[in-house]
């Protein structure tokens, strides 16, 4: 099992790295990518646009003037603006408070808007690394051995979908050109030399790796 180790303060984490451990990559999610892919901003905009058609059709059928028809969607603003503002603020807060760090021994997720928590994942526990590239961002999923799990709520939203029984940690909203995937795969290969290197996955995964770890992840 992992023990509680200090982590690099310079990256906004609780303490300095232990002697002999070094950071090989660190980054943060991008607000625009979180807004688009995590909070589904385009779908939200489309929903409100479709919903705005209802008062337009209603006023048009009632024989109202063109001015009344055009301004009828204004009635939706008291509802739409707070929702849009909350979503945008959530994306901003997540991008500002989330930190991803890869060392030569582990992956560290410093997450949480109201209550910060640190999730440490030893490299030896990662069975597969896969990246999903999209036009405005990239997500990297870390599949763990089936016997090792981290609480889904401890990771959300830095976790894949609703896989409650076997949560898959994710580095969300990275730039499309981020080298995080290849650096992480290289770090895993160095941490566990001689392991089998499986072919890349269809979703543009940097690599897939089979390991035989002896430690379990821990969240703080």
C-alpha positions as CSV (number, residue, x, y, z in Angstrom):
1,X,0.0,0.0,0.0
2,X,1.1,3.6,-0.6
3,X,2.1,5.8,2.2
4,X,1.5,9.6,2.4
5,X,4.5,11.2,0.9
6,X,5.1,15.0,0.4
7,X,4.8,16.4,-3.1
8,X,6.4,19.3,-4.9
9,X,5.2,22.7,-3.4
10,X,6.3,24.6,-6.5
11,X,3.5,22.9,-8.5
12,X,0.9,24.0,-5.9
13,X,0.9,20.6,-4.2
14,X,1.2,19.8,-0.4
15,X,5.0,19.4,-0.1
16,X,8.3,18.7,-1.8
17,X,9.0,15.5,-3.6
18,X,10.8,12.7,-1.7
19,X,14.5,12.4,-2.4
20,X,15.2,10.6,-5.7
21,X,11.8,11.3,-7.2
22,X,11.6,13.8,-10.0
23,X,8.8,15.4,-12.1
24,X,8.8,14.5,-15.8
25,X,5.6,16.4,-16.8
26,X,2.9,18.6,-15.2
27,X,0.0,20.5,-16.6
28,X,-3.6,21.7,-16.1
29,X,-6.9,21.2,-17.9
30,X,-7.9,24.0,-20.3
31,X,-11.1,25.9,-19.5
32,X,-12.4,25.8,-23.1
33,X,-11.9,22.1,-23.4
34,X,-13.7,21.4,-20.1
35,X,-16.5,23.7,-21.1
36,X,-17.0,22.0,-24.4
37,X,-16.5,18.3,-23.6
38,X,-17.2,17.9,-19.9
39,X,-20.0,20.4,-19.5
40,X,-21.3,19.9,-23.1
41,X,-21.5,23.7,-23.8
42,X,-22.6,23.3,-27.5
43,X,-25.5,21.0,-26.4
44,X,-26.5,23.5,-23.7
45,X,-26.5,26.3,-26.2
46,X,-28.5,24.2,-28.7
47,X,-31.0,23.4,-25.9
48,X,-31.7,27.0,-25.0
49,X,-31.9,27.9,-28.7
50,X,-34.5,25.3,-29.3
51,X,-36.3,26.3,-26.1
52,X,-36.4,29.9,-27.3
53,X,-38.4,28.8,-30.3
54,X,-41.4,28.1,-28.0
55,X,-42.3,31.7,-27.1
56,X,-41.5,32.8,-30.6
57,X,-44.0,30.3,-32.0
58,X,-46.6,31.1,-29.3
59,X,-46.4,34.9,-29.9
60,X,-46.4,34.5,-33.6
61,X,-49.6,32.3,-33.6
62,X,-51.3,34.8,-31.3
63,X,-51.0,37.5,-33.9
64,X,-48.5,39.6,-32.0
65,X,-46.4,42.2,-33.7
66,X,-43.0,41.4,-35.1
67,X,-41.3,43.3,-32.3
68,X,-43.2,41.2,-29.7
69,X,-42.2,38.0,-31.5
70,X,-38.6,38.9,-31.7
71,X,-38.4,39.9,-28.0
72,X,-40.4,37.0,-26.6
73,X,-37.3,34.9,-25.9
74,X,-36.1,37.6,-23.5
75,X,-38.4,36.0,-20.9
76,X,-36.0,33.0,-20.8
77,X,-33.0,35.1,-19.8
78,X,-33.7,34.9,-16.0
79,X,-33.4,31.1,-16.3
80,X,-30.8,30.8,-19.0
81,X,-28.3,33.3,-17.8
82,X,-27.8,31.8,-14.3
83,X,-27.4,28.3,-15.8
84,X,-24.9,29.5,-18.4
85,X,-23.0,31.4,-15.8
86,X,-22.8,28.5,-13.4
87,X,-21.5,26.2,-16.1
88,X,-18.9,28.7,-17.2
89,X,-17.8,29.4,-13.6
90,X,-17.5,25.6,-12.9
91,X,-15.3,25.1,-16.0
92,X,-13.1,28.1,-14.9
93,X,-12.9,26.8,-11.3
94,X,-11.9,23.3,-12.4
95,X,-9.3,24.5,-14.8
96,X,-7.8,26.8,-12.2
97,X,-7.7,24.4,-9.3
98,X,-6.8,21.1,-11.0
99,X,-3.1,20.0,-11.4
100,X,-1.8,16.9,-13.1
101,X,1.7,15.8,-12.3
102,X,3.7,12.8,-13.7
103,X,6.8,11.8,-11.8
104,X,9.1,8.9,-12.5
105,X,7.2,7.0,-9.8
106,X,3.5,8.0,-9.9
107,X,0.7,10.1,-11.4
108,X,-0.6,12.8,-9.0
109,X,-4.0,14.4,-9.4
110,X,-4.4,17.5,-7.2
111,X,-8.2,18.2,-7.6
112,X,-11.1,19.7,-5.8
113,X,-12.6,23.2,-6.0
114,X,-14.0,23.6,-2.5
115,X,-12.0,20.8,-0.8
116,X,-8.6,20.0,-2.3
117,X,-7.6,16.4,-2.4
118,X,-4.5,14.6,-3.7
119,X,-4.8,11.3,-5.5
120,X,-1.5,9.3,-6.0
121,X,-1.4,6.5,-8.5
122,X,1.9,4.5,-8.6
123,X,3.0,3.9,-12.2
124,X,3.2,0.2,-11.5
125,X,-0.6,0.1,-11.1
126,X,-1.5,1.5,-14.5
127,X,-2.4,-1.3,-16.9
128,X,-3.2,0.9,-19.9
129,X,-2.9,4.5,-21.1
130,X,-5.3,5.7,-23.8
131,X,-5.8,9.1,-25.2
132,X,-8.9,10.5,-26.9
133,X,-8.1,13.4,-29.2
134,X,-10.7,15.9,-30.2
135,X,-10.5,19.1,-32.2
136,X,-10.3,21.3,-29.0
137,X,-8.7,19.1,-26.4
138,X,-7.5,15.7,-25.3
139,X,-8.4,13.3,-22.5
140,X,-6.0,10.7,-21.2
141,X,-7.5,7.7,-19.4
142,X,-5.5,5.6,-16.9
143,X,-7.0,2.1,-16.7
144,X,-5.9,0.3,-13.5
145,X,-5.6,-3.3,-12.7
146,X,-9.1,-4.7,-11.9
147,X,-8.2,-5.4,-8.3
148,X,-7.1,-1.8,-7.6
149,X,-9.8,0.9,-7.4
150,X,-10.1,4.5,-6.4
151,X,-13.5,5.9,-5.2
152,X,-15.4,7.4,-8.1
153,X,-16.5,10.4,-6.1
154,X,-12.9,11.1,-5.0
155,X,-12.0,11.5,-8.6
156,X,-15.0,13.2,-10.3
157,X,-14.9,14.8,-12.7
158,X,-11.4,13.5,-13.4
159,X,-12.8,10.1,-14.2
160,X,-14.4,8.4,-17.2
161,X,-18.2,8.4,-17.4
162,X,-20.2,6.5,-14.8
163,X,-18.0,3.5,-14.3
164,X,-18.6,3.2,-10.6
165,X,-17.4,-0.4,-10.1
166,X,-14.1,0.1,-11.8
167,X,-13.4,3.9,-12.0
168,X,-10.9,5.0,-14.7
169,X,-8.9,8.1,-13.7
170,X,-8.5,10.7,-16.4
171,X,-6.4,13.7,-17.2
172,X,-9.1,15.9,-18.8
173,X,-9.0,18.9,-21.1
174,X,-5.3,18.8,-22.1
175,X,-4.1,20.7,-25.2
176,X,-4.3,18.6,-28.3
177,X,-0.5,18.9,-28.8
178,X,0.3,17.9,-25.2
179,X,3.1,15.4,-24.9
180,X,1.6,14.1,-21.6
181,X,0.6,10.7,-23.1
182,X,4.0,9.8,-24.6
183,X,5.8,11.0,-21.5
184,X,3.6,9.0,-19.2
185,X,4.0,5.8,-21.3
186,X,7.8,6.3,-21.2
187,X,7.7,6.8,-17.5
188,X,5.7,3.6,-17.0
189,X,8.1,1.7,-19.2
190,X,11.1,2.9,-17.2
191,X,9.4,2.2,-13.9
192,X,8.5,-1.3,-15.0
193,X,11.2,-2.4,-17.5
194,X,10.6,-5.6,-19.5
195,X,6.8,-5.4,-19.4
196,X,4.8,-6.2,-22.6
197,X,4.1,-3.2,-24.7
198,X,0.7,-3.7,-26.4
199,X,-0.5,-2.0,-29.6
200,X,-2.1,1.4,-29.6
201,X,-5.8,1.5,-29.3
202,X,-8.3,2.8,-31.9
203,X,-9.0,5.9,-29.9
204,X,-5.5,7.1,-30.6
205,X,-4.0,5.8,-27.4
206,X,-0.2,6.5,-27.0
207,X,0.2,2.9,-25.8
208,X,-1.2,0.1,-23.6
209,X,0.9,-1.6,-21.0
210,X,0.5,-4.7,-18.9
211,X,2.1,-4.5,-15.4
212,X,2.3,-6.6,-12.3
213,X,2.1,-4.1,-9.4
214,X,2.1,-4.8,-5.7
215,X,0.7,-1.6,-4.4
216,X,-2.8,0.0,-4.4
217,X,-3.8,3.7,-5.1
218,X,-4.7,6.0,-2.3
219,X,-6.5,9.3,-2.2
220,X,-6.0,11.9,0.5
